[in-house]
Amino acid sequence: MACPLDQAIGLLVVIFHQYAGKEGDKNSLSKRELKELIQKELTIGPHLQDAEIARLMEDLDQNKDQEVNFQEYVTFLGGLAMIYNEVLKG
């Protein structure tokens, strides 16, 4: 049986691949795919405006190829983890 952290990491990878490649490269998220992932997989997602998601995409897309690759996605998850940590610390 996998440990909880192994399961959590596996889920993060599976979710990336569930959304990646619907519109092209199977190893990256387009703007539309990222938006769908955020809106369906994060509690805050449905509350974000299109402009906010567009700014997030621009910030995440470090190589400016108009897609979010897995490394850029992991950077996003790290930022989310930092926010969650701050919230839990109070």
Secondary structure, 3 states (H helix, E strand, C coil): CCCHHHHHHHHHHHHHHHHCCCCCCCCEECHHHHHHHHHHHCCCHHHCCHHHHHHHHHHHCCCCCCCEEHHHHHHHHHHHHHHHHHHHHC
